[in-house]
Amino acid sequence: MFLLPVSILITWVFNGAGGSVLIIMLLHAMLNASSGPLWRAIPEYSNLESTSRALITNVYLLQAAVLWVAAVAVVLVYGASNLSRKPRQVLFATGAESREPRVR
C-alpha cells in the first residue's frame, strides 16, 4: 500500500530538486518518522497496548490514503512520463559513436 505512492513522490522530489540526494534522504527520514513512534506522541494513540487493532489499522489506512492522494495529484499535474516540471533532456552521443539520442 505504501511502496508505489512513496516511489512516485520520491521520484518527483528527486527530479524537481535537480537530483539532490540530500533532499531525498530528508524525505525518507520524514516518512520513516511518521510511520512509527511519532504517532505515539498524539494522546489518543499514546498507549498502543490498550488501543484497539482497528484504530491502529485506521491510522495506517489514513496515512496510505494521504500518500495515494498526493501521488495521484503529482501524476495528474506533472505527468507520468517526466514527474518533473521540466521536459526530459535528450543528449546526443559525440564523435564516431552512435547518433541515437540518449534520454537523461
C-alpha positions as CSV (number, residue, x, y, z in Angstrom):
1,M,0.0,0.0,0.0
2,F,2.9,2.4,0.7
3,L,5.5,1.4,-1.8
4,L,4.0,2.7,-5.1
5,P,2.9,6.2,-3.8
6,V,6.1,6.7,-1.9
7,S,8.2,5.7,-5.0
8,I,6.2,8.2,-7.1
9,L,6.7,11.0,-4.6
10,I,10.4,10.3,-4.0
11,T,11.0,10.3,-7.8
12,W,9.1,13.6,-8.2
13,V,11.0,15.3,-5.5
14,F,14.3,13.9,-6.8
15,N,13.6,15.2,-10.3
16,G,12.3,18.5,-9.1
17,A,15.3,19.1,-6.9
18,G,17.8,18.5,-9.7
19,G,19.0,15.2,-8.5
20,S,19.6,16.2,-4.9
21,V,20.2,13.1,-2.8
22,L,20.2,15.1,0.5
23,I,16.6,16.1,-0.1
24,I,15.6,12.5,-0.7
25,M,17.4,11.4,2.5
26,L,15.4,14.0,4.4
27,L,12.1,13.0,2.8
28,H,12.9,9.3,3.5
29,A,13.7,10.1,7.2
30,M,10.4,12.1,7.5
31,L,8.4,9.2,6.1
32,N,10.1,6.8,8.4
33,A,9.4,9.0,11.4
34,S,5.8,9.5,10.5
35,S,5.1,5.8,10.3
36,G,6.3,4.7,13.7
37,P,7.0,6.3,17.1
38,L,5.7,9.7,16.1
39,W,2.1,8.5,16.3
40,R,2.7,7.8,20.0
41,A,3.1,11.5,20.7
42,I,-0.6,12.0,19.9
43,P,-2.5,11.4,23.2
44,E,-5.2,9.2,21.5
45,Y,-2.5,6.8,20.3
46,S,0.0,7.1,23.1
47,N,-0.9,3.8,24.7
48,L,-0.7,1.3,21.8
49,E,-1.1,-1.7,24.0
50,S,-4.6,-0.7,25.1
51,T,-5.6,0.7,21.7
52,S,-7.7,-1.5,19.6
53,R,-6.3,-3.1,16.5
54,A,-9.0,-1.4,14.4
55,L,-7.8,2.0,15.5
56,I,-4.2,1.3,14.6
57,T,-5.3,-0.1,11.2
58,N,-7.3,3.1,10.6
59,V,-4.2,5.2,11.3
60,Y,-2.2,3.3,8.7
61,L,-5.1,3.4,6.2
62,L,-5.3,7.1,6.7
63,Q,-1.6,7.5,6.1
64,A,-1.8,5.3,3.0
65,A,-4.8,7.3,1.7
66,V,-2.9,10.6,2.1
67,L,0.1,9.2,0.2
68,W,-2.1,7.9,-2.6
69,V,-3.9,11.2,-3.0
70,A,-0.5,13.1,-3.1
71,A,0.9,10.6,-5.6
72,V,-2.2,10.8,-7.9
73,A,-2.1,14.6,-7.7
74,V,1.6,14.7,-8.7
75,V,1.0,12.4,-11.6
76,L,-2.1,14.4,-12.8
77,V,-0.3,17.8,-12.5
78,Y,3.2,16.9,-13.7
79,G,2.5,13.9,-16.0
80,A,3.6,10.3,-15.7
81,S,6.3,10.5,-18.3
82,N,8.6,13.0,-16.5
83,L,7.3,13.6,-13.0
84,S,9.0,16.9,-13.3
85,R,8.1,20.5,-14.4
86,K,11.0,20.4,-16.9
87,P,10.9,18.2,-20.0
88,R,13.4,15.4,-20.4
89,Q,16.8,16.4,-21.8
90,V,17.9,14.5,-24.9
91,L,21.6,14.1,-25.2
92,F,23.3,13.1,-28.4
93,A,26.4,11.0,-28.5
94,T,29.6,12.7,-29.6
95,G,32.3,11.6,-32.0
96,A,32.1,8.4,-34.0
97,E,29.7,6.9,-31.6
98,S,26.1,6.2,-32.4
99,R,23.8,9.1,-33.3
100,E,21.0,7.6,-31.2
101,P,19.6,10.1,-28.7
102,R,20.1,9.2,-25.0
103,V,17.4,10.2,-22.6
104,R,18.6,11.5,-19.3
